[in-house]
Amino acid sequence: MVNVSRSSAVELVARIKQGEISPVEVLDAHLETIAAQNPKFNAIVTLAEDKARLAAKAAEAAISNGDALGPLHGLPVVIKDVTLTAGMRTTYGSPLYKDFVPVEDAAVVARLRKAGAIILGKTNTPEFATGANTVNALFGATRNPWNPELSPAGSSGGSAVAVASGMVPLAHGTDFGCSVRIPASFCGIVGVRTTGGLIPNEGMRLPWDTGQVHGPLARSAEDAALMLDGMTGLDPFWPTSVMPPWESALAAVEKTDNAEGMRVAYVSDISGLGVDRDVDDLCRAAAQRLEDDGAIVEDIAFDVSEGIEAYKVLRGQWMVGQQLERLSMLPDFGPNLAGNIRDGLKLTAESIARAEAVRESVWRKFRSLLSRYDFLLTPTAPVTPYPVEKNFPDLIGGKRLENYIDWVASNFLVTLVGFPAGSVPCGKTSAELPVGLQIIGPRFSEPRILGLSKLVQRRAPIGWPTFAR
């Protein structure tokens, strides 16, 4: 018998459309898995079972009526709890919003519904997504399904755990620093930071900002591409919205059988902050295996560490902009969020202008590299999952860190310049912990990033999380 909650999203949606299984049966199977797994991991913090059941029944009726079906028809999906969901609690991971129920969906949620997805609930996140772990005062800590004593990272940790443990086939995340990619790495799944503008950000402040983006979390490259197809599209009223230059990301990924002719650069550390040896060894080996698929792989040096301080400045500016209407709440915010806002309030016009100049310099370096290579590959995270009680890892390769943001520099330096990137599992350490390989490409290269991710996964399957079996 097929285990529905371990089936791929691509398989499930095909079986639903062929009438082999109903959306209600798919929902029930995942609700059963949630009942078994969520108490262990605390990934889903709001479960909208009744609303989801009504949506699943409507999805069944649509099939019976011969209605046009979207790419995600009948699939249960969960949404990160910083993203507005009409009639469903959205807390931002903050006690200050523990009873807040929006009246409208964020644009990305509306798109997922239109694509046929069934919104099943909300996933845990640090307060207002400001944290590289997933802990908050309202719901507590989310735990890693490979080892519940360890963190899934953040800030989309709840979404990553929900997918990795089989609670849902697909989940939504947001990424400004590392928030899709490192949780994907720590949980052994695929996550994509998308090109700014591909998915409208309506529902959050700063409409002209392209740093904060939405992205899919899935167990395979094909499933991530399927979800991407349900999230993207032009919104003529959103200032930065763009139409994807492909018809179907999934079709492009399914056609990818090799990497013939691709030029790929591997870099151990783009941030100058170090990387643990076991992580680097697994990522380098995964990159080198792409030669078996026809790629030309070169191990090179590439250092953009000068962008670290510039990102922090621009992050501070962004934090103040996001929280402008809530500045009076500053004394009541947790330390991560409050610290980011206070740093932002200290900025001057000159410091912001200097940060922008550094950003341009770093962008030129990335542009030069990606003009010579199709992709840049580097470890997603410099370390493996750390204890869930810790705010951040304080050591990388024996070097001590002083704050919670530096250790994710290999991710936020990509955010700084606006390129897309994905994380794909490329192996496990001797402690049975997954390691993610970050694949960085030019703007709008998401289908090709996922195609390469498919090849990496094919040669390095990691199996099911130890504590979710």
Buried (B, 14 or more C-beta within 10 A) or exposed (E): EEEBBBBBBBBBBEBBBEEEBBBBBBBBBBBEBBEBBBEBBBBBBBBBEEBBBEBBBEBBEBBEEEEEBBBBBBBBBBBBBBBBBBEBBBBBBBBBBEEEBBEEBBBBBBBBBEBBBBBBBBBBBBBBBBBBBBBBEBBEBBBBBBBBEBBBBBBBBBBBBBBBBBBBBBBBBBBBBBBBBBBBBBBBBBBBBBBBBBBBBBBBEBEEBBBBBBBBBBBBBBBBBBBBBBBBBEBEEBBBBBEBEBEBBBEBBBEBEEBEEBEBBBBBBBBEBBBBEBBBBBBBBBBBBBEEBEBBBEEEEBEBBEBBEBBBBBBBBBBBEBBEEBEEBEEEBBEBBBBBBBBBEEBEEEBBEBBBEBBEBBBEBBEEBBEEBBBBBBBBBBBBBBEBEEBBBBEBBEEEBEEBBBBBBBBBBBBBBBBBBBBBBBBBBEEEBBBBBBBBBBBBBBBBBBBBBBBBBEBBEBEBBBBBE
